[in-house]
Amino acid sequence: MTAQFPPPSAAAAEIALQGDEFIALRRKLHTQPELAYREEKTSALVAGYLEGWGYEVARNVGGTGVVGTLRSGRGGRAVGIRADMDALPITEATGLPYASTVPGVMHACGHDGHTAILLAAAKHLAETRAFSGTLRVIFQPAEENGGGARAMIKDGLFERFPVDAVFGLHNWPGVPAGEFGFLTGPAMASVDLAVIRIIGQGGHGAKPQQAVDPVVASASLVLALQTVVSRNVDPLEAVVVTVGSIHGGIAPNVIPDSVELQLTIRTFNDEVRESVRQRIIELAQSQATAFGARAEVHYPRGYPVLVNHAGETEFARQVAARHFGEERIRQRFRPITASEDFAYLLQEKPGSYLFIGNGDSADLHNPRYDFNDAILVDAARYWVALVQDYLSDNSEPAK
C-alpha cells in the first residue's frame, strides 16, 4: 500500500507557523557561539529538543556531535541530513541586537542558521511522521578547520547510524534569497596549507654581501609561485595558489635569518592536487638554493575535494523542482573554491551538498555577515520534502 503524505502546501503552512520560533532560536544560537569541539551548550540544546520531540538521541559523537534517529512506517531505507554547529574566531561587527556575546567568537558562516533549519525540519517530521523509513539528523561539530565530519566517522557514525544517503546544505551570500543551487561531481575545492621557511644567514643591512638574504629569496619565490597555475596546470583545471602571509625581520637595517611564508592551495582534482604540491615544494627549494639559502616545507593536507554523487544530486534537484518550482533553481551554479568537510561524508556514502541563496549579505567569514532569517522556513521545508520523498514507498533516487 502506498503511503499517503500531506501535500507540500500543508507542510509549508505548518512550518511557516513555527517560523518565528526557530528564527528566535537561531538568534539565540547567534548570541552564544562556540568554537570547534567546544559546542557544549549548542549540542546540549540540540539534544534536548530532539529528545523532547521523540528522537532517539546519541550525544558526544565525534566530540560534541549529536545524532537523532526517528523511525516511521515500514520502509527499509535510511537518510541522513547534516547541519554544522561551530562558530569562528572572529570579532562580530554587525551591531545587531542579537550579536555575539562571546568576545572574539561569532557565527560568521551561518552555522547557527543551518542548525535552526534542521531543528525546524526535525520537529515537523516528528509531529507528522509522514515518511516510511529511518531519518538520521546529524549535528556536526568542528566544520571550520576541525574536521568534525571525519571525527564523527572515526567514532563510528555510519556503523552506529547506517544511512543509504546523506545530504547537507549551506547558505550562500550573493545568490538571491531562497534560490537553490545544485552541482554534480566536484562542487567544492580541496584545501591544503603550505608553510615554507626560507633559511638564510642574517646580518647587518649595510653589509648585505656578508649575509644570505632570505627576504630577497622569499620575494623571488612569491613571484615564481604565480607560474604554478599559469604554466604547470591544464588551463581547463581550476586551481588557486595564494600566499596569504609573509613574516620575517624586525628592523629595516637588519637582514633576518629566516622568513616564513604561508600558502593556501585549492584544487578540484586529486591528481592535480598532488602535482601542485610537488611543484610548490620544488620551487621553494630551487628558489632558495638560487640565493644561497635553503627551504623547509611543511605541507599539511586539509579537506579533500567535495564530490557530489550524480544520482543523489539529481534527486535533490528534483525535490526542489517539485516543491518549489524550476524558477527557484539557479541555473549554471558554479563550483566553489571554498572547502567543506562534508566531503568526508561523501567519501563514505552517496549523497549531495546543496546551496540556498542568502541574498545580498556580507560574505562568509566576514565580521559583518549575518544569516538571512527570511530563508529559514523554506530551507526547513526543503529538508522535510527531501526526507518525505526519499523515504516514501514509491520513490527512488534518480540514477
C-alpha positions in Angstrom: 0.0 0.0 0.0 1.4 3.4 -1.0 1.9 5.8 1.9 -0.3 8.9 1.9 1.6 12.0 2.7 0.1 15.6 3.2 0.5 17.8 0.2 3.5 20.2 0.2 1.3 23.2 0.8 0.1 21.8 4.1 3.6 21.1 5.3 4.6 24.6 4.2 1.8 26.2 6.1 2.6 24.2 9.3 6.3 25.0 9.2 5.7 28.7 8.5 3.5 28.9 11.6 6.5 27.9 13.6 8.9 30.1 11.7 9.2 32.8 14.4 10.0 30.1 17.0 13.0 29.0 15.0 14.2 32.4 14.0 14.3 33.2 17.7 16.2 30.0 18.3 18.6 30.9 15.5 19.3 34.3 17.1 19.8 32.7 20.5 22.4 30.5 19.0 24.0 33.5 17.3 24.4 35.3 20.7 26.2 32.2 22.2 28.7 31.0 19.5 31.1 28.2 20.3 34.3 27.2 18.6 35.2 23.8 17.2 34.8 20.9 19.6 33.6 23.4 22.3 29.9 23.3 21.2 28.8 22.1 24.6 25.8 24.5 25.1 24.8 24.1 21.4 24.9 20.3 21.4 23.0 20.1 24.7 20.3 22.4 23.4 20.0 20.4 20.2 19.9 17.1 22.0 17.3 18.4 24.4 15.0 19.5 21.6 15.3 16.2 19.8 14.6 14.1 22.9 11.6 16.2 23.6 10.2 15.5 20.1 10.7 11.7 20.4 14.0 11.1 18.7 16.5 8.5 19.9 19.5 10.7 20.7 23.2 9.9 20.8 25.4 12.6 22.3 29.2 13.2 22.1 29.6 11.5 18.7 33.0 12.6 17.4 33.4 15.0 20.3 30.4 17.2 20.7 28.3 15.8 17.8 24.7 14.8 18.2 22.7 12.2 16.1 19.0 11.9 16.3 17.1 8.9 14.9 13.4 8.9 14.1 11.6 5.9 12.6 8.2 5.8 10.9 6.3 3.2 8.8 7.8 0.1 7.4 10.3 1.5 4.9 13.7 -0.1 5.0 15.7 2.9 3.8 17.5 5.4 5.9 18.6 9.0 5.1 20.9 11.3 6.9 20.7 15.1 7.0 23.6 17.0 8.4 24.0 20.5 9.9 27.2 22.1 11.3 27.2 23.8 14.7 30.6 25.6 15.3 31.4 29.3 15.1 34.6 31.2 14.0 37.3 33.1 15.9 36.1 36.4 14.5 35.0 39.6 16.4 31.5 40.5 15.2 30.9 43.9 13.7 27.2 43.7 12.8 25.9 45.8 15.7 22.8 43.6 15.7 20.7 43.3 18.9 21.4 39.6 18.9 25.1 39.9 18.2 27.6 37.6 19.8 28.1 38.0 23.5 31.3 35.9 23.4 34.4 38.2 22.7 36.3 37.2 19.6 33.8 34.5 18.5 30.9 34.8 16.1 28.7 32.8 13.8 30.2 34.2 10.6 29.3 31.3 8.3 25.7 30.7 9.1 26.0 27.5 11.1 23.5 28.9 13.6 21.1 29.1 10.7 21.9 25.6 9.5 21.3 24.2 12.9 18.0 26.0 13.3 16.9 24.9 9.8 17.4 21.3 10.6 15.8 21.6 14.0 12.7 23.1 12.4 12.5 20.3 9.9 13.2 17.7 12.6 10.3 19.0 14.7 7.8 18.9 11.8 8.9 15.4 10.8 8.5 14.2 14.3 5.0 15.7 14.6 3.7 14.4 11.3 5.7 11.1 10.8 4.8 11.4 7.1 7.6 9.1 5.9 8.3 5.5 5.8 11.8 4.5 6.9 14.6 5.9 9.2 15.7 9.5 9.5 19.1 10.4 11.0 19.6 14.1 11.8 23.3 14.7 12.2 24.5 17.8 14.1 28.2 18.0 13.5 30.9 19.9 15.4 34.1 21.5 14.1 33.4 22.1 10.4 35.7 25.1 10.5 39.1 23.5 10.1 38.5 21.0 12.8 37.5 18.1 10.6 34.4 17.3 12.7 32.9 15.1 9.9 36.0 12.9 9.9 35.9 12.7 13.7 32.3 11.5 13.7 33.1 8.9 11.0 36.0 7.7 13.1 33.6 7.4 16.1 31.5 5.0 14.0 28.9 7.4 12.6 27.8 5.2 9.7 28.3 1.9 11.5 26.2 3.1 14.5 23.7 5.0 12.5 23.6 3.5 9.0 22.2 5.5 6.1 21.6 4.9 2.4 22.4 8.5 1.5 23.5 11.7 3.3 22.6 15.3 2.4 23.9 18.7 3.6 23.1 22.4 2.9 24.9 25.7 3.0 23.6 29.2 2.7 25.3 31.2 0.0 25.7 35.1 0.0 25.4 36.8 -3.4 22.7 34.3 -4.6 19.1 35.6 -4.4 17.5 34.6 -1.1 15.7 31.3 -1.4 17.2 30.2 -4.7 18.7 26.7 -4.7 22.0 25.7 -6.3 23.0 22.1 -7.2 26.3 20.8 -8.5 27.1 17.3 -9.8 30.6 16.0 -9.3 33.4 18.2 -7.9 31.5 21.0 -6.2 33.9 22.5 -3.6 37.7 22.5 -3.7 40.2 20.6 -1.6 42.3 22.8 0.7 45.9 22.4 1.6 48.3 24.6 3.7 52.0 25.1 2.8 54.3 26.6 5.4 57.6 27.5 3.8 60.6 28.6 5.8 63.4 30.2 3.8 66.6 30.0 5.9 69.5 32.2 5.1 72.1 33.9 7.2 71.3 37.2 9.0 73.5 40.2 9.0 73.6 44.0 9.0 71.5 45.7 6.4 74.5 47.9 5.5 76.6 44.8 4.6 74.4 42.5 2.6 77.4 40.8 1.0 78.2 39.2 4.3 74.7 37.7 4.7 72.4 35.3 2.8 69.2 37.3 2.5 66.0 35.2 2.9 63.8 38.2 2.2 65.0 38.5 -1.4 64.8 34.8 -1.8 61.2 34.9 -0.5 60.3 37.7 -2.8 61.5 35.7 -5.8 59.6 32.7 -4.6 56.4 34.6 -4.4 56.7 35.6 -8.0 57.8 32.1 -9.1 54.7 30.6 -7.3 52.5 32.6 -9.7 53.7 30.3 -12.5 52.2 27.2 -10.9 48.7 27.9 -12.1 49.7 29.6 -15.4 52.4 27.2 -16.5 52.1 23.9 -14.7 48.3 23.3 -14.7 46.0 22.4 -17.5 44.1 25.7 -18.3 40.8 23.8 -18.1 41.5 22.9 -14.4 40.6 25.3 -11.6 43.5 25.9 -9.1 44.2 28.6 -6.6 47.6 29.2 -5.1 47.6 32.2 -2.7 50.4 33.4 -0.5 48.5 34.9 2.4 51.2 35.5 4.9 54.9 36.5 4.9 56.8 37.1 8.2 60.5 37.9 8.5 62.7 40.5 10.2 62.1 43.1 12.9 64.1 46.1 11.8 64.8 47.9 8.5 68.6 47.7 8.9 68.8 44.0 9.9 68.7 41.1 7.5 66.9 38.2 9.3 68.0 34.6 9.5 64.7 33.4 8.0 61.4 34.3 6.5 58.2 32.3 6.8 55.5 32.1 4.0 52.1 30.5 4.4 50.0 29.5 1.4 46.5 28.2 0.8 46.1 25.8 -2.2 42.7 24.9 -3.7 42.1 22.2 -6.4 39.2 20.2 -7.8 41.2 17.1 -8.9 43.3 14.7 -6.8 45.9 14.2 -9.5 46.3 18.0 -9.9 46.3 18.4 -6.1 49.4 16.2 -5.9 51.2 17.7 -8.9 50.7 21.2 -7.5 52.1 20.1 -4.1 55.2 18.7 -5.8 55.7 21.8 -7.9 55.4 24.2 -4.9 58.0 22.1 -3.0 60.3 22.1 -6.0 60.0 25.9 -6.4 60.6 26.6 -2.8 63.8 24.5 -2.8 65.1 25.7 -6.1 64.4 29.4 -5.4 66.1 29.2 -2.0 69.1 27.4 -3.5 69.5 30.1 -6.2 70.1 32.7 -3.5 72.3 30.5 -1.4 69.6 29.8 1.2 67.6 26.6 1.9 63.9 25.9 2.3 62.0 23.8 4.8 58.4 23.0 3.6 55.6 21.8 5.8 52.6 20.8 3.7 49.7 19.5 5.8 46.7 18.2 3.9 43.3 19.8 4.5 39.8 18.8 3.4 39.5 16.8 0.2 37.5 17.7 -2.9 33.8 17.6 -2.2 32.3 15.4 -4.9 28.5 15.2 -5.2 27.1 11.9 -6.4 25.2 12.2 -9.7 22.0 10.2 -8.7 21.5 11.8 -5.3 22.2 15.3 -6.7 19.6 14.9 -9.4 17.2 13.5 -6.8 17.9 16.6 -4.6 17.3 18.9 -7.6 14.0 17.2 -8.5 12.8 17.7 -4.9 13.4 21.5 -5.3 11.7 21.5 -8.7 8.6 19.5 -7.4 8.1 21.5 -4.3 9.4 25.0 -5.1 9.3 25.2 -9.0 12.1 25.3 -11.5 12.2 29.0 -11.3 13.7 28.7 -7.8 16.6 26.6 -9.1 19.6 28.7 -10.0 21.0 27.9 -13.4 24.7 27.5 -14.1 25.6 27.4 -10.4 29.4 27.2 -10.5 31.8 25.1 -8.4 33.1 26.8 -5.3 36.8 27.3 -4.4 35.9 27.3 -0.7 36.2 23.9 1.1 33.9 21.8 3.3 34.5 18.7 5.4 31.1 17.3 4.3 33.5 15.9 1.6 34.5 13.2 4.1 30.8 12.1 4.5 30.5 11.9 0.7 33.6 9.7 0.5 31.8 7.2 2.8 28.2 7.4 1.5 26.3 8.5 -1.6 24.8 12.0 -1.3 24.8 15.6 -2.2 25.7 19.0 -0.7 23.5 21.8 -2.0 23.2 25.5 -1.6 20.5 28.1 -0.8 20.9 31.8 -1.6 21.4 34.1 1.4 20.6 37.2 -0.6 22.7 40.4 -0.7 24.6 39.9 2.6 28.2 40.3 3.6 30.3 37.3 2.6 31.0 34.3 4.7 33.7 34.7 7.3 33.2 38.5 7.4 32.7 40.3 10.7 29.5 41.9 9.2 28.0 38.7 7.9 24.6 37.6 9.2 22.4 34.6 8.3 19.3 35.7 6.4 16.3 34.6 8.6 14.0 35.0 5.6 15.3 31.7 4.1 14.9 29.6 7.3 11.4 28.4 6.7 11.9 27.5 3.0 15.1 25.7 3.8 13.3 23.7 6.5 10.5 22.9 4.1 13.1 21.7 1.6 14.5 19.2 4.2 11.0 18.0 5.0 10.2 17.5 1.3 13.5 15.7 0.7 13.0 13.3 3.6 9.4 12.6 2.7 10.3 12.0 -1.0 13.3 9.8 -0.2 11.5 7.8 2.4 8.3 7.3 0.6 7.1 3.8 -0.5 7.1 4.7 -4.2 10.1 7.0 -4.7 13.6 6.1 -5.6 16.6 8.4 -6.0 17.4 9.2 -9.7 20.2 7.1 -11.1 
